[in-house]
């Protein structure tokens, strides 16, 4: 409905905005809408006197940037937020469970040290000081780098990770302290009046661009893993989305027109003789519908910066 109000509910309409040089205004509107929604959520958390915010969502939904932007709004409201990534509670890699193919399975909650997490949260709620872990994705080891945390009555823990809404994670944490948020990237525009854009395509393109930039994975690697990631979402994330107190849509009306310039070279590099080629070709054909929007126009605080780089947050 919002897209229809703006007159940008299809790719053709978006391309018209780009052709007419009105993208800066569209970007301001989109970023302004998300900031307003974030402010509304922060107000609810403060009004309900919650001390723990649990944020979950599927891969590449923008949970990390969301947690930082929400923290800013909580600080504006007079609170002291502390963003915490559940990834830092991964077991050391050699202790992680494996899937049926023998690969490490980071999509299951069994890959997280739930016992340590629960102990840390309850100790913090009791006013104790703890040493915070940091997971090193290169070495596959949990490290302690001298980061200590102690909270007071005006402090709020902002915890994000794919298992944030799984009851197993916070079973030993008092329910009255928790506020649960589900973040997802649900495409806001359609290809045309009769064909919608699958939300999973937007997330896959986000992940292809991000993984190439930050994790050294080419598009072929990301596409090859995508089925496993999707299965993990079906098993470990989607069943818990109804547990959320509120849902936040992280998709941006213009984002595919920005991702295009980053994703196309990566997709063109997928060899024709590999199983991932057909999916790469399909995504290239899909991106052909979009005109480009320059990344320079995207604010550094934008959620999209988590995937294209240049964010002012540590993502």
Secondary structure as GFF3:
##gff-version 3
##sequence-region A 1 315
A	DSSP	alpha_helix	2	6	.	.	.	ID=ss1
A	DSSP	alpha_helix	11	19	.	.	.	ID=ss2
A	DSSP	alpha_helix	23	47	.	.	.	ID=ss3
A	DSSP	beta_strand	52	56	.	.	.	ID=ss4
A	DSSP	alpha_helix	63	76	.	.	.	ID=ss5
A	DSSP	beta_strand	80	85	.	.	.	ID=ss6
A	DSSP	three_ten_helix	86	89	.	.	.	ID=ss7
A	DSSP	three_ten_helix	93	95	.	.	.	ID=ss8
A	DSSP	three_ten_helix	109	111	.	.	.	ID=ss9
A	DSSP	alpha_helix	114	125	.	.	.	ID=ss10
A	DSSP	beta_strand	130	136	.	.	.	ID=ss11
A	DSSP	beta_strand	141	149	.	.	.	ID=ss12
A	DSSP	beta_strand	155	160	.	.	.	ID=ss13
A	DSSP	three_ten_helix	175	177	.	.	.	ID=ss14
A	DSSP	beta_strand	178	184	.	.	.	ID=ss15
A	DSSP	alpha_helix	199	214	.	.	.	ID=ss16
A	DSSP	alpha_helix	219	236	.	.	.	ID=ss17
A	DSSP	three_ten_helix	238	243	.	.	.	ID=ss18
A	DSSP	beta_strand	246	249	.	.	.	ID=ss19
A	DSSP	alpha_helix	255	268	.	.	.	ID=ss20
A	DSSP	alpha_helix	277	287	.	.	.	ID=ss21
A	DSSP	three_ten_helix	295	297	.	.	.	ID=ss22
A	DSSP	alpha_helix	305	308	.	.	.	ID=ss23
###
